Amino acid sequence: MPDLLSKFIHQITLNPMTNKILSFLFILTFSIASFGVSAQNNADRVLGKWLNEDGDAHIEITEQDGVFTGKLVWLKFPIDEETGKPKLDKKNPDEKLKTRPTLGLEMLTGFRYDSSNKEWTDGEIYDPKSGKTYSCYMKFEDSGRLKIRGYIGISLIGKTTYWTAVKE
């Protein structure tokens, strides 16, 4: 049996066409595997802490099972001036939610990465300053800033804000 195996290996290494085919298959397999990793790395680029455009909040974006969400993890002014206590979600239209703390609030929900358009889509953004929820997508600008587009109905009617990565 060892002679048969060594004869087979010897034939493979001597045959230039076989070497070319094996090299091609190896490169093809590696390329396909790399593409999958690259797409995941692009999706993960949004993970981490982001400073909102107003400079008064940090939102931490996380991912679980391909769904991206964002939670308010830092406020420049976490204490309500009127009450002297931590800020609450007072502008929420749902009476039951008006007493929940603003800090720790999940602001971004339901985003999925669209690798063909290199953006996170099908999500929603909640604005605790207004108490409103909007459809939303996120996309990186060439500058590295994260473009956040909130809208009602179609994305032409909405508002864009830009977030920057928090350096820790």
LINQUI-V571555 format. One line per field, one symbol per residue. ss: DSSP state (@ for helix, = for strand, . for the rest). psi: psi as a letter, one per 30 degrees, with the letter a starting at -180 (. if undefined). burial: + if it has 24 or more other C-alpha atoms within 12 Angstrom, else -. A space follows every 10 residues. Layout:
# LINQUI-V571555
ss->???
psi->???
burial->???
This chain:
# LINQUI-V571555
ss->.@@@@@@@@@ @@@@.@@@@@ @@@@@@@@@@ @@@@@@@@@@ @@@@...=== =.....==== ====..==== =====...=. .....=.=.. ....@@@... =....===== ====....== =======... .========= .....===== =......=== =====...
psi->eeeeeeeeee eeffjeeeee eeeeeeeeee eeeeeeeeee eeefffkakk klefggkkkk klkkhgkklk kjfkkeifkk eefglkklhf gkfjefffgk kekfkjekkg kkkjfefhlk lgalkkjfff glkllllkkk lfffljkjjk lkdlffjakk lklkkkk.
burial->---------- ---------- ---------- ---------- --++++++++ ++----++++ +++---++++ +++++----- ------+++- ---------- ++++++++++ +++----+++ ++++++++-- --++++++++ -----+++++ +--------- ++++++--
